[in-house]
Amino acid sequence: MNTIVDTDALVGLFDIRDVHNEEAQRIFEELTRQGINTLLLPTTLSEFTALFANKVSMEEAQRATDKIMHSDSPQCPSTPR
């Protein structure tokens, strides 16, 4: 089974100050536990990076993006690793 991740979910996951942070972490852990593939479109990754850089910092956005790109979950199906 697959699920597509959107920008808001990524912000909730990576921004510890976001009101949805704990819920996002719980959901991603549950998806992983159940073996559900998380898919991330390249446009979503671009949007997340720009939004997160503006909201937090460019350095944090780069660190989060690198973590996404080198992780098994969420996956970026059309983005080379």
Steps between C-alpha positions, in 0.01 A plus 500: 500500500616855424415843630602839363641753746425871464695809605300564817575151628872554444494835679316336789757222508815714486397816691509411870309822575214409266174417678476180293855378567414223745208381290711502181774299671244249629341462155834452321607245762172312451535505121850359535384237749227385263738491204309767309714675239501877526541673166613857453466688172797712393276809493403434861864474601574832327202667666598361841859620465396854406233520770719352772791728411269800533340373821809369680829553316676402180745286697219304670316465168811358338556262789135380487510462121823301520343276763197441275717429196714246687214329679288203399192690617364722360616400156542733204402281206603740222800661669842337456672413827 
